């Protein structure tokens, strides 16, 4: 890609399954099994050639540029390949933070994907994958999408599935500061929850059995998220009672929850009702791909 100006989508994710083990690896990370799916809710990264690298978030977030996931991803890719990424990168944020939707990880992966294509580097190469793993557990998944099982610490892509593209989803997050992964995991360590069954969901996805998926979604980190922010439990209970909902669950470490819905109209109606209660909400659909790139 020769253009000096391009855009990259950074889709959010939901966890159809999250199984946190009590065991930790040599890095001190929990072993985690995760089945994730990308959504059409996405941040957008715009790359414009400039004299030096800069990253701007819209709306702005009180965070030094050097600690931003996009800035860190670009600097690490520069160092790995001995190249300079002199771009002004604008990140239009639509994915709420501390929601379990993977926003910063999605942004970092989108930055890697965009630069890899710009430089003619394979985005699935060993060095790129290692950079992704060092940036965050979800980042390797976001290099690929749209539906995958990840093992290790949730950072090892183990199996890709045919996407459940077009599956209707509604997202709901109560007001507040959200839940950090560190807080959720600390609460899990204090009161671990048994692992839910994983193999039935994997088998359903291998068969393309979308109809079985709602009954198999699970998240054993959800109780820890609810302990950190009790309103999450209220949201999940409310979602479960709404017309057209097939299943409802917390995504990741929260504080956002999701429901799989029968129809787009169901998802939109639930989103409207949630907003009337003072909750952030968005009707979405599962995507057919990971990050996508377009010339400006």
N, C-alpha and C positions, 0 to 999 in steps of 0.2 A: 504494500500500500504506500504510494508515493506522496499522497496528499499531506500537507502540513496542518490540516484542520479536520478533525473527525470527532464523532460522538460514540460513546459506548454505553449501553444499558447495563444496569447493575440490579438484577431482579432480586426481590426478597425471597425468603424460603419459609416453609412451615415444616415441622417435624411430624411425619406420619407415625414415626416411632422414635422414642428416645429411651435407651436403656443404660443407665449409669451403674457401673460395677463399683463395689467397695474397694477392689484392688486398684493400686496405682502402679504406673510404670516407673522406670528409672529416673524420669524427669519430674516425678511427683504428680503426673497427670492421671486422672481416673481413666480406666478403660471405659470406652463408650461405644455402644452400637447405635447408629443413627440412620434412619431412612428419611431423606429430605426431598422436597419437591419445590421447584421455583414457581413464582407467581408473576402475573403481569403488573403487579405493583413494583415499581422500580425507581431507583435513583438514576440520574443521567450524568455522565462525565463528559465534558467538552474539552478537547485538547486543542490549543491554539499555539502555534510556534511563537517563541519569545526568546529573549536573551538569556534567561535563566529559568530554573524550575520554581514554580509557585503553585500553591493549592489554595483555592478559595471555596468555602462552603456557603451555600445559599439554602435556607437562612443560616446566618453565621452561628458558630458554636464557640463557646469560650474554651478553646483548646489550642495550645501552641502548634503551629504548623508542623513542627518536627515530630510531634506525637500523633499526627493524623495518619490513619491507616493507608491512605492513598500516597502521601508523601513518603512514608516508610517503604511501601512496596516499590515505588519508582526508584528510590535511592538504592535499594538492595539489588534491583535488576540492573541498574547502571553499573554497580560494582561487580556484579557477576559476569557481565559481558563487556566491560571496559568501554562503555558508550555513554554519551551525554544525552539526557532527555530534557532539552530546553523547551519546556512547554508551560504555558499558563493553563492550569487545569481548574475548571469550575465544576463543582459537584453540586447539582441540584438535588436537595434532599427531600424525598417523599416518604421514605421508610422511617417510622419513628424509632428513636433510640431506646436502648434497654428494654426491648420488647420481645426478644427471642426470635426476631425476624431476620437477623444476620446482617443488618445494614452496613456497619463498618467493614465486615468481612467481604460482603458483596462488592463494596466500593474498591477494596484492595484488589480483589480478583479481576474486576473490570479494568483497573489500571494495568495489571499485568497482561491481560488479554489484548488490550488496545495497543500497548507498546510492543508486545511480541509480534502482532500482525504488522505494525508499522515497520519494525526492524527485520521482518522475515524470519523470526525465531519460532520454533515449534512451542506452543504454549503448554504442551504436555511433556516437555523435556524434563530430564532429571533435575537440573538446576532450578528450573521454574517451579517445579513441584516442591522442592525443598524450601525455596523461598516462601511459597504459599503456606507450607506447614509451620514455618517459623513465625508467620504473621498471625495465625489463628487457626483453631481446629476446623472451622467451617470453610476456610479459604480454598483448600483443594477441591472441595465439592463445587464451589462457585466457578472454578475454572471450566467445569464441564456442564453441570446441570443436565437435564431438567429434573431427573428422578434417579436417585442413587442410594445405595447402601454403603455407609462408611463405617469402618471399624477402627482399631487402634485406640487413639484418644478422640475418635470421631474425625480424624484427619487423614485416614488411609482409605482411598477410594477402592472399594472391594467389588462392587457390582453395579452396572448400569441397567436400567429397565426402560421399556417403551414408555414414553410419557403418558400421564393421564391428562393430556392436553384438553382444555375446555371444561374440566371438572370445576363446578362453581363452589366458591369459598367466600365466607364472610369473616372478616377480622374485627376483633373488638378489644380495646385496651382501656382500662379504667384510668381516671386522672391520677396524677402523681408523678414521681420521679422515675418510675419503672423499677426493675429488679436487675442488679448486676449479676453476671454469671458467678462471680466470686462469692457473693452473698448466698446465692442459691446452693452452691456446692458446699459451702461451710455448714449450712443448715442440713443438707443431706448427710454430711459426715457425722453430724451430731445425732441424726435419727434416720439411718439408712432405710430405704424401701426396697423390697424384693423386686427382682427383674421381671417384667411382664414377658409373655411368650413372643419370640421374634420370628421363628421359622414359618409359622402359618402365614404371616404377612408377606415374607419373602416368596413363599410358594405361590401365593395369590398373584403377586406382581410378575413372577416368571411366567405364569399361565396367561397373563393379561386379564385376570379376573377382577376387574375394577369393582364389580358389585359386592365383592367380599371385603373390600378394603375398609369401609366405615366401621365394621364390627371388630376390626383388628388394630385400629390405631391405639397407641398407648404412650405414656410418658411417666416414668417413675421419679422424675425430678419435679413433677407438678406439685406434690405436697409441700416440698421445700419452697417453691415459688409462692404458693398460697400462704405459707407461714410468714414469708417476707412481706407479702402484700395481700391481706385477707380479701380485698375486693375482687381478686382474681377468681376465687372460688364462687363468688356471687355471679360473676360474668359467665362462667362455665355452666352453672346451674340454669341461669336464665337462657343461655343459648340452647341448651338441651331441650328446653320446653317450647321453642319456637316452631311454627309450622314450616315444614319442608326441610328441617334439619335431619341429616342422616347420622351425624356423630359430632361431638364437640370435645375439644381438648386444649390444654395449654400448649403453646409452641415453645420449644427450647426451655430456657430458664425463665420465661415470662418477661414482661407482664402481659403480653398479648395472648389472647386465646383465639381459636378459629373453629369454625363449623363447616363441615361439608354439607352442601345444600343440593336439593333436587334440581332446582332451576335457577336461572339468573334472576328472575323476578323475586324468588324467595330470598336470595342473597341481598338484593337491593332493598327489599322491604325490611329485612332484619337490620341492615346497616342504618336505615333511616330511623327505625325504632330505637336502636342503640344510641344514636346521636341525640335523640330527644331525651334520653336519660343522662346526658352529660358525658357520655363515653366517646372516645375516638373510635371511628369505625370505617371500614372500607369493604366494598364488594369487589371480589377479584376472581380470576380464573387461573388454573394451573397452566404453566407455559409449556411450549414444545421445544424450548432450547434454553441454553444458558445465556451469557452475555452476547449481545449482538452489536455490530459495528456499522456505522454509516458515515460517509463523507459529508462534511458540512457544505 
